[in-house]
């Protein structure tokens, strides 16, 4: 599933994509993917595309929020939650810091 999400984000030219393992930090999900868009319309389009691509993969999203405003779109895939945000919202909420993302540790575990 993570590969399909990553491909959907890449298809739509999402920026600054980060994957965070929250298995030991959350009872709601195991992984989060955070990405940025360049405009509200871009954020909404990315979120919509992720949702559609997951449906094509046979994975029905549990929910999608934020398509009406475009500042922050959340696609809930159960074990994976995708956050697509405007850069200002991403900076303000700083989910990476909130969830203890450490880029060096994440890169080491990815290899």
Backbone bond lengths (Angstrom), bond angles and torsions (degrees), N, CA, C in turn:
res aa  C-N    CA-C-N  psi(-1)  N-CA   C-N-CA  omega(-1)  CA-C   N-CA-C  phi
1 X - - - 1.457 - - 1.529 110.51 -
2 X 1.328 117.72 -40.68 1.458 120.38 -177.54 1.524 110.98 -62.38
3 X 1.329 116.70 -35.44 1.466 120.00 179.47 1.522 110.33 -66.51
4 X 1.327 116.99 -43.05 1.467 121.12 179.07 1.525 110.95 -64.15
5 X 1.323 117.39 -39.32 1.470 120.94 177.57 1.518 109.28 -64.78
6 X 1.312 116.25 -46.03 1.468 120.36 -179.47 1.529 110.74 -59.96
7 X 1.330 116.66 -42.36 1.465 120.68 178.27 1.528 111.40 -64.14
8 X 1.335 116.83 -40.94 1.468 120.46 178.56 1.525 110.65 -63.00
9 X 1.321 116.58 -40.84 1.471 120.66 178.09 1.529 110.48 -65.94
10 X 1.326 116.19 -42.94 1.465 120.30 178.10 1.525 111.30 -63.54
11 X 1.351 117.35 -40.18 1.466 121.88 178.35 1.528 111.08 -54.43
12 X 1.313 115.21 -38.47 1.474 120.86 -174.91 1.530 112.72 -95.63
13 X 1.320 117.07 8.86 1.472 122.36 177.26 1.525 112.70 61.29
14 X 1.342 116.61 37.87 1.467 120.62 174.12 1.523 108.26 -63.18
15 X 1.312 115.98 151.25 1.465 121.11 -176.82 1.519 112.01 -112.45
16 X 1.323 114.75 157.22 1.469 122.72 172.11 1.527 112.21 49.36
17 X 1.310 116.38 54.06 1.464 121.83 -177.19 1.527 109.61 -77.80
18 X 1.337 114.60 128.37 1.459 121.82 -179.71 1.522 108.50 -129.23
19 X 1.327 116.22 135.63 1.463 121.86 175.14 1.520 107.94 -110.39
20 X 1.328 116.43 132.24 1.463 121.35 -178.51 1.518 109.85 -126.46
21 X 1.314 115.73 128.17 1.467 121.88 174.80 1.524 107.48 -86.52
22 X 1.338 116.78 115.03 1.473 121.54 -179.60 1.527 111.04 -116.10
23 X 1.335 115.68 22.27 1.461 121.24 -176.89 1.525 112.18 -51.54
24 X 1.315 117.47 -44.70 1.462 121.53 -177.23 1.524 113.30 -92.57
25 X 1.342 116.46 5.37 1.467 120.24 -176.38 1.527 113.28 -118.38
26 X 1.322 117.14 -12.84 1.465 120.90 -174.52 1.526 110.41 -140.92
27 X 1.305 115.56 141.71 1.457 120.07 173.05 1.525 110.74 -95.91
28 X 1.322 117.06 -3.08 1.461 122.42 -176.16 1.527 112.09 -89.07
29 X 1.326 116.83 -37.70 1.461 121.21 -176.24 1.520 109.67 -152.19
30 X 1.330 116.12 167.27 1.464 121.17 179.19 1.527 112.70 -100.68
31 X 1.326 115.79 -34.55 1.468 119.81 -177.47 1.519 110.03 -137.63
32 X 1.322 114.39 151.26 1.458 121.38 173.40 1.518 108.43 -127.10
33 X 1.315 114.33 144.01 1.454 120.64 171.40 1.521 105.77 -120.98
34 X 1.316 115.36 129.39 1.456 121.64 179.74 1.518 107.55 -119.46
35 X 1.335 116.00 132.84 1.461 121.13 179.43 1.520 109.01 -143.38
36 X 1.315 115.67 162.12 1.463 121.06 178.96 1.519 110.37 -117.03
37 X 1.325 114.36 152.41 1.451 122.10 172.14 1.511 108.92 -115.66
38 X 1.320 116.50 168.34 1.463 120.78 -175.87 1.525 113.44 -93.75
39 X 1.323 116.91 -14.87 1.465 122.17 178.55 1.526 107.52 -154.61
40 X 1.321 116.50 167.26 1.467 119.33 178.45 1.521 110.87 -60.74
41 X 1.307 116.39 -40.26 1.462 120.08 178.70 1.523 110.52 -63.78
42 X 1.328 116.64 -39.54 1.461 120.79 178.38 1.528 110.58 -64.41
43 X 1.332 117.30 -44.42 1.469 121.84 177.99 1.526 110.05 -58.60
44 X 1.329 116.67 -46.50 1.467 120.39 179.95 1.527 111.10 -63.42
45 X 1.330 117.13 -41.57 1.466 121.44 -179.95 1.518 111.29 -65.04
46 X 1.324 116.95 -40.33 1.463 120.43 178.42 1.534 109.82 -62.86
47 X 1.320 116.66 -48.51 1.464 120.69 179.57 1.516 112.12 -59.03
48 X 1.309 116.32 -44.07 1.465 121.77 178.78 1.529 110.52 -62.55
49 X 1.324 116.14 -42.44 1.469 120.55 -179.46 1.531 111.10 -65.14
50 X 1.321 117.34 -42.80 1.466 120.37 177.32 1.523 109.48 -58.77
51 X 1.335 116.46 -46.57 1.457 121.08 179.52 1.532 110.85 -58.37
52 X 1.315 117.05 -48.02 1.468 121.11 -178.62 1.517 112.13 -64.71
53 X 1.330 117.19 -41.89 1.462 120.22 179.99 1.531 111.62 -65.42
54 X 1.317 116.78 -36.55 1.464 119.18 177.96 1.525 110.43 -66.92
55 X 1.320 116.83 -38.04 1.472 120.28 176.09 1.522 110.61 -62.36
56 X 1.343 116.92 -40.62 1.470 120.82 177.33 1.523 111.36 -63.51
57 X 1.315 117.00 -27.82 1.465 122.35 177.97 1.530 111.28 -83.09
58 X 1.336 116.30 -3.60 1.461 120.41 -178.91 1.518 113.24 86.29
59 X 1.327 116.69 13.52 1.469 122.04 179.66 1.526 109.23 -108.47
60 X 1.304 116.38 108.59 1.462 120.11 178.96 1.528 109.55 -82.38
61 X 1.325 116.95 119.37 1.463 119.22 175.70 1.523 110.59 -58.64
62 X 1.331 115.71 141.81 1.460 120.67 177.52 1.519 110.86 -71.56
63 X 1.324 116.12 -26.10 1.456 120.47 178.91 1.508 110.49 -177.51
64 X 1.332 113.99 162.08 1.457 121.08 174.91 1.517 107.14 -142.40
65 X 1.315 115.21 133.05 1.474 121.13 -177.29 1.520 109.32 -127.28
66 X 1.313 116.89 148.35 1.457 122.07 171.04 1.509 116.10 94.32
67 X 1.326 118.35 1.11 1.459 119.42 179.93 1.520 112.81 -65.03
68 X 1.322 116.62 -20.06 1.460 120.05 -178.39 1.525 112.98 -80.76
69 X 1.335 118.35 -23.09 1.467 120.07 -177.13 1.522 113.47 -112.22
70 X 1.325 117.50 -38.92 1.453 120.95 175.75 1.515 116.39 85.41
71 X 1.328 118.40 0.67 1.466 119.48 175.70 1.522 110.71 -74.43
72 X 1.343 114.81 -36.30 1.458 121.06 -175.65 1.520 107.24 -155.37
73 X 1.324 116.01 116.41 1.462 120.97 177.25 1.519 107.54 -110.72
74 X 1.318 115.73 130.67 1.460 122.39 179.48 1.522 108.12 -116.83
75 X 1.329 116.29 126.87 1.458 122.09 175.86 1.528 106.76 -114.15
76 X 1.327 116.55 114.34 1.458 122.61 -177.50 1.519 109.21 -93.85
77 X 1.324 115.05 112.53 1.464 121.31 179.65 1.529 111.29 -109.46
78 X 1.322 116.01 18.30 1.468 120.38 179.97 1.513 111.38 85.03
79 X 1.325 116.60 -95.23 1.467 121.08 179.98 1.522 112.55 -70.90
80 X 1.318 116.88 -11.74 1.460 122.75 -178.55 1.525 108.82 -136.99
81 X 1.324 116.01 130.41 1.458 121.08 175.80 1.527 107.57 -117.74
82 X 1.329 115.82 129.21 1.462 121.75 -179.22 1.522 108.74 -106.37
83 X 1.333 115.72 126.13 1.459 122.75 176.91 1.528 107.23 -112.50
84 X 1.326 116.83 122.53 1.460 121.54 174.53 1.521 105.98 -117.73
85 X 1.329 116.26 122.47 1.461 120.00 -169.51 1.524 112.20 -133.69
86 X 1.319 114.52 153.15 1.456 120.57 167.21 1.535 106.94 -69.07
87 X 1.329 118.30 147.38 1.464 119.79 -178.51 1.533 114.21 -54.40
88 X 1.324 118.69 -38.95 1.473 120.74 179.33 1.525 111.30 -64.02
89 X 1.320 117.14 -44.32 1.470 120.78 178.92 1.525 110.02 -66.23
90 X 1.314 116.25 -39.53 1.461 119.74 179.87 1.522 111.05 -63.80
91 X 1.306 116.15 -42.09 1.465 120.57 178.10 1.522 111.12 -66.16
92 X 1.331 116.91 -41.60 1.463 121.39 -177.86 1.527 111.54 -65.31
93 X 1.319 117.57 -47.76 1.467 121.21 -176.55 1.528 112.70 -82.80
94 X 1.311 117.32 -24.98 1.465 124.03 174.61 1.535 112.59 42.57
95 X 1.330 115.67 58.90 1.458 121.14 -178.29 1.528 112.60 -60.16
96 X 1.314 116.40 -32.43 1.462 119.24 178.71 1.529 110.34 -59.01
97 X 1.311 116.36 -46.51 1.471 119.96 179.30 1.531 110.36 -68.72
98 X 1.321 116.77 -42.23 1.456 121.59 -179.54 1.529 111.52 -56.37
99 X 1.331 116.58 -41.41 1.460 121.31 -177.88 1.520 112.74 -94.68
100 X 1.327 117.19 9.52 1.458 121.05 174.16 1.512 114.18 69.44
101 X 1.328 116.69 34.86 1.459 120.87 179.01 1.518 110.17 -68.30
102 X 1.314 115.78 129.87 1.453 122.74 176.19 1.521 106.14 -124.43
103 X 1.313 116.52 107.43 1.459 121.75 -173.83 1.527 112.18 -55.54
104 X 1.317 117.92 -42.24 1.463 120.22 -178.57 1.516 111.50 -65.81
105 X 1.332 117.36 -41.75 1.466 121.04 179.80 1.528 109.40 -66.44
106 X 1.326 117.77 -44.91 1.466 121.83 -179.23 1.523 110.40 -61.94
107 X 1.333 117.95 -41.17 1.461 120.38 -179.84 1.522 110.64 -67.21
108 X 1.334 117.51 -38.11 1.468 120.84 178.85 1.519 111.47 -64.29
109 X 1.322 117.50 -39.29 1.468 120.50 -178.49 1.515 111.58 -77.41
110 X 1.314 117.98 -19.46 1.466 121.42 -179.96 1.532 111.68 -78.10
111 X 1.335 117.68 -18.77 1.467 120.62 -176.60 1.494 111.64 -99.32
